[in-house]
Amino acid sequence: MADPVNIHDAKTNLSKLLERVERGEEIVIARAGTPIARLCPIASRPRRRRLGKYAGQIEIADDFDRLPDDIAAALGVEP
């Protein structure tokens, strides 16, 4: 971790500090030499999936949720 950045420098150079954070660095901000805050990267969130992306492109068979007879018998359930 690098030396703490004082509040005035943090305000003056916020864009540069954020660029460093985007590259994975953690920045400590200090008041009168005492650390008071930490800038750190946020873990990326997965993108939301777009509903209907494959509409009309996928077909599900009528018997999709029916177990084959041999597997149903092995499990002791009705097919």
C-alpha positions as CSV (number, residue, x, y, z in Angstrom):
1,M,0.0,0.0,0.0
2,A,1.3,3.4,-0.9
3,D,1.7,6.4,1.4
4,P,-1.6,8.0,2.5
5,V,-2.9,10.9,0.4
6,N,-4.0,14.0,2.3
7,I,-7.5,15.3,1.8
8,H,-6.5,18.4,-0.2
9,D,-4.4,16.3,-2.7
10,A,-7.3,13.8,-2.9
11,K,-9.7,16.5,-3.9
12,T,-7.3,18.1,-6.3
13,N,-6.3,14.8,-8.0
14,L,-9.5,12.7,-7.6
15,S,-9.6,11.7,-11.3
16,K,-6.0,10.4,-11.2
17,L,-6.6,8.6,-7.9
18,L,-9.7,6.9,-9.4
19,E,-7.6,5.8,-12.4
20,R,-5.2,4.1,-10.0
21,V,-8.0,2.5,-8.2
22,E,-9.4,1.1,-11.5
23,R,-6.0,-0.5,-12.0
24,G,-6.5,-2.3,-8.7
25,E,-4.6,0.0,-6.3
26,E,-6.0,0.8,-2.9
27,I,-5.7,4.5,-1.9
28,V,-5.7,5.7,1.8
29,I,-6.9,9.2,2.4
30,A,-5.6,10.9,5.6
31,R,-6.4,14.0,7.6
32,A,-3.3,15.4,9.4
33,G,-1.5,12.1,8.8
34,T,-4.3,10.0,10.3
35,P,-5.9,7.6,7.8
36,I,-9.7,8.2,7.6
37,A,-10.8,6.6,4.4
38,R,-9.9,4.1,1.8
39,L,-10.6,4.1,-1.9
40,C,-10.7,0.6,-3.3
41,P,-12.0,-1.1,-6.4
42,I,-15.5,-2.5,-6.3
43,A,-15.9,-6.1,-7.3
44,S,-17.5,-6.1,-10.7
45,R,-21.1,-7.3,-10.8
46,P,-22.3,-9.7,-13.4
47,R,-24.3,-8.0,-16.2
48,R,-28.0,-8.5,-16.1
49,R,-29.2,-11.0,-18.7
50,R,-31.4,-9.8,-21.4
51,L,-34.7,-11.7,-21.3
52,G,-35.9,-13.1,-24.6
53,K,-32.5,-13.0,-26.2
54,Y,-33.0,-16.4,-27.8
55,A,-36.8,-16.1,-28.4
56,G,-37.9,-18.2,-31.4
57,Q,-34.5,-19.8,-31.7
58,I,-34.9,-22.6,-29.2
59,E,-37.4,-25.4,-29.2
60,I,-38.2,-27.6,-26.2
61,A,-39.5,-31.1,-26.9
62,D,-43.0,-32.0,-25.6
63,D,-41.5,-34.8,-23.5
64,F,-38.7,-32.7,-22.1
65,D,-39.6,-33.3,-18.5
66,R,-40.5,-37.0,-18.9
67,L,-38.0,-39.5,-17.5
68,P,-37.0,-42.3,-19.8
69,D,-38.7,-45.6,-18.7
70,D,-35.4,-47.3,-17.7
71,I,-34.3,-44.4,-15.5
72,A,-37.7,-44.0,-13.9
73,A,-37.7,-47.8,-13.1
74,A,-34.2,-47.5,-11.6
75,L,-35.4,-44.6,-9.4
76,G,-38.6,-46.4,-8.5
77,V,-40.8,-43.6,-9.8
78,E,-43.5,-43.5,-12.5
79,P,-42.3,-42.3,-15.9
